[in-house]
Amino acid sequence: MDRFRAFRIHQVDGHIEPRLETLTLDDLSPGDVVIRGEWSSINYKDALAATGRGRILRRFPLVGGVDIAGEVLSSADPRFRAGDRVAVLGCGLSETHDGGFSEIARVPGEWVIPLPGGINTRTAMAIGTAGFTAALAVHRLERNDQHPGLGPMLVTGATGGVGSMAVSLLADRGYEVVALTGKPEQAADYLGQLGARRLLDRNTIEMGRRPLEKIQWGGAVDNLGGEVLAWLTRTTAFHGNIASIGLAAGTSLETTVMPFILRGVSLLGINAVELPRSVREEVWARLAGDLAPAHLELIVQREVSLESLPGSFEGYMDGSVTGRTVVRLS
Ligand SMILES: NC(=O)c1ccc[n+]([C@@H]2O[C@H](COP(=O)([O-])OP(=O)(O)OC[C@H]3O[C@@H](n4cnc5c(N)ncnc54)[C@H](OP(=O)(O)O)[C@@H]3O)[C@@H](O)[C@H]2O)c1
């Protein structure tokens, strides 16, 4: 394919301008593996990048999209051959390197993950960075001795991509999952089907102010940051873990050392973008095995094309989006 279409983000007079363009391979960032894109997905970060609401791209122009899955067309890296089905998630896509909203991608072989058996390219993108991040959080929580006996797990931003996957994965593993959401009425059925036992309305929670509040959670997966994360530190059980993933509500964290030194609470930082390859492969193997998401088709709420991408980001910015969006590339 000499010429192909891509969703490329420009900066013009300080403003972000995404355009659907026709490119050639020479237009793309260098790399030793060329992939024919089959599927991509939309993540919160893609919406920040495409709307200009967050500083994600570190140079311009760049093809957007932090995820891609497809077929290897050619490879100078001996680990891959034409015809292999692979995925690239995070690494530098749509930050420093042309990304996944493209019919063709060219990337360093070190970033390429061969898809484990049972995971096709659409499934890989239904999971995408959001699902992979939720699985990485569960992996790290349990490595740090989280178990259902510690008490209920609270998932915040529960209807989002990471949240939906976290609710489903944790419920499947026998945790009593409580979902914190800004849309308790609209999403009650959805979250119940994913396995949430109880819903909390994020607009009405009483957070208290003391350094330690009554214990409510065995642990948590937090997508929001800010005062909700601070409240979680004050209300998590002895030796419980909080996986800090996101910043949908803010980047601040005002708490004290009391939860850490008096209750032994652990705050686990989750970074799914820059991760040792060995851990990435281990989590993918688990996603094809004991962490295989049971409700993936329910979580995929939308399928869009490259042409309809420009109108697909606003729901991520106003928090109205539910579940995951996959992008059909070819
Ligand atoms: N650390 C990492 O490696 C990593 C990887 C992937 C994502 N992330 C981060 O994780 C977070 C979630 O990502 P995602 O892809 O799941 O995003 P998403 O699909 O847009 O979901 C975010 C959810 O957060 C809630 N929310 C949105 N705006 C909010 C606001 N202003 N205040 C409070 N809650 C709000 C909404 O859920 P409810 O209505 O149900 O509350 C929304 O559905 C983002 O901050 C993203 O940047 C981090």
The ligand as an SDF file (V2000), in Angstrom:
LIG
                    3D

 48 52  0  0  0  0  0  0  0  0999 V2000
   -1.4890    5.1530   34.2460 N   0  0  0  0  0  0  0  0  0  0  0  0
   -1.6540    4.6740   33.0270 C   0  0  0  0  0  0  0  0  0  0  0  0
   -0.7840    4.0210   32.4540 O   0  0  0  0  0  0  0  0  0  0  0  0
   -2.9660    4.9180   32.3560 C   0  0  0  0  0  0  0  0  0  0  0  0
   -3.3910    4.1220   31.2830 C   0  0  0  0  0  0  0  0  0  0  0  0
   -4.6790    4.3320   30.7420 C   0  0  0  0  0  0  0  0  0  0  0  0
   -5.4650    5.3620   31.2660 C   0  0  0  0  0  0  0  0  0  0  0  0
   -4.9930    6.1550   32.2720 N   0  0  0  0  0  0  0  0  0  0  0  0
   -5.8270    7.2100   32.8600 C   0  0  0  0  0  0  0  0  0  0  0  0
   -6.9160    6.5600   33.5240 O   0  0  0  0  0  0  0  0  0  0  0  0
   -8.0680    7.4100   33.4940 C   0  0  0  0  0  0  0  0  0  0  0  0
   -9.2400    6.6330   32.8880 C   0  0  0  0  0  0  0  0  0  0  0  0
   -8.9410    6.3390   31.5100 O   0  0  0  0  0  0  0  0  0  0  0  0
  -10.0840    5.7370   30.5730 P   0  0  0  0  0  0  0  0  0  0  0  0
   -9.4490    5.4240   29.2620 O   0  0  0  0  0  0  0  0  0  0  0  0
  -10.8600    4.7170   31.3160 O   0  0  0  0  0  0  0  0  0  0  0  0
  -10.9980    7.0540   30.4050 O   0  0  0  0  0  0  0  0  0  0  0  0
  -12.5630    7.1460   30.0830 P   0  0  0  0  0  0  0  0  0  0  0  0
  -12.9850    5.9550   29.3090 O   0  0  0  0  0  0  0  0  0  0  0  0
  -12.7680    8.4940   29.5320 O   0  0  0  0  0  0  0  0  0  0  0  0
  -13.2240    7.0460   31.5270 O   0  0  0  0  0  0  0  0  0  0  0  0
  -13.0180    7.9920   32.5410 C   0  0  0  0  0  0  0  0  0  0  0  0
  -14.1990    7.9370   33.4930 C   0  0  0  0  0  0  0  0  0  0  0  0
  -13.9110    8.7720   34.6250 O   0  0  0  0  0  0  0  0  0  0  0  0
  -15.1020    9.4330   35.0370 C   0  0  0  0  0  0  0  0  0  0  0  0
  -14.8890   10.8760   34.8660 N   0  0  0  0  0  0  0  0  0  0  0  0
  -14.6930   11.5500   33.7090 C   0  0  0  0  0  0  0  0  0  0  0  0
  -14.5150   12.8510   33.9240 N   0  0  0  0  0  0  0  0  0  0  0  0
  -14.5570   13.0210   35.2600 C   0  0  0  0  0  0  0  0  0  0  0  0
  -14.4350   14.1460   36.1260 C   0  0  0  0  0  0  0  0  0  0  0  0
  -14.2250   15.3710   35.6610 N   0  0  0  0  0  0  0  0  0  0  0  0
  -14.5290   13.9430   37.4580 N   0  0  0  0  0  0  0  0  0  0  0  0
  -14.7230   12.7180   37.9290 C   0  0  0  0  0  0  0  0  0  0  0  0
  -14.8770   11.6130   37.1650 N   0  0  0  0  0  0  0  0  0  0  0  0
  -14.7800   11.7630   35.8380 C   0  0  0  0  0  0  0  0  0  0  0  0
  -16.2290    8.9070   34.1590 C   0  0  0  0  0  0  0  0  0  0  0  0
  -16.7440    7.7280   34.7950 O   0  0  0  0  0  0  0  0  0  0  0  0
  -18.0500    7.7250   35.7660 P   0  0  0  0  0  0  0  0  0  0  0  0
  -19.0740    8.5940   35.1100 O   0  0  0  0  0  0  0  0  0  0  0  0
  -18.4340    6.2850   35.8500 O   0  0  0  0  0  0  0  0  0  0  0  0
  -17.5900    8.2880   37.0730 O   0  0  0  0  0  0  0  0  0  0  0  0
  -15.4960    8.4830   32.9090 C   0  0  0  0  0  0  0  0  0  0  0  0
  -16.2250    7.5370   32.1870 O   0  0  0  0  0  0  0  0  0  0  0  0
   -7.6610    8.6440   32.6810 C   0  0  0  0  0  0  0  0  0  0  0  0
   -7.2690    9.6630   33.5900 O   0  0  0  0  0  0  0  0  0  0  0  0
   -6.4530    8.1780   31.8830 C   0  0  0  0  0  0  0  0  0  0  0  0
   -5.5930    9.2280   31.5530 O   0  0  0  0  0  0  0  0  0  0  0  0
   -3.7670    5.9530   32.8090 C   0  0  0  0  0  0  0  0  0  0  0  0
  1  2  1  0
  2  3  2  0
  2  4  1  0
  4  5  1  0
  4 48  2  0
  5  6  2  0
  6  7  1  0
  7  8  2  0
  8  9  1  0
  8 48  1  0
  9 10  1  0
  9 46  1  0
 10 11  1  0
 11 12  1  0
 11 44  1  0
 12 13  1  0
 13 14  1  0
 14 15  2  0
 14 16  1  0
 14 17  1  0
 17 18  1  0
 18 19  2  0
 18 20  1  0
 18 21  1  0
 21 22  1  0
 22 23  1  0
 23 24  1  0
 23 42  1  0
 24 25  1  0
 25 26  1  0
 25 36  1  0
 26 27  1  0
 26 35  1  0
 27 28  2  0
 28 29  1  0
 29 30  1  0
 29 35  2  0
 30 31  1  0
 30 32  2  0
 32 33  1  0
 33 34  2  0
 34 35  1  0
 36 37  1  0
 36 42  1  0
 37 38  1  0
 38 39  2  0
 38 40  1  0
 38 41  1  0
 42 43  1  0
 44 45  1  0
 44 46  1  0
 46 47  1  0
M  CHG  2   8   1  16  -1
M  END
$$$$
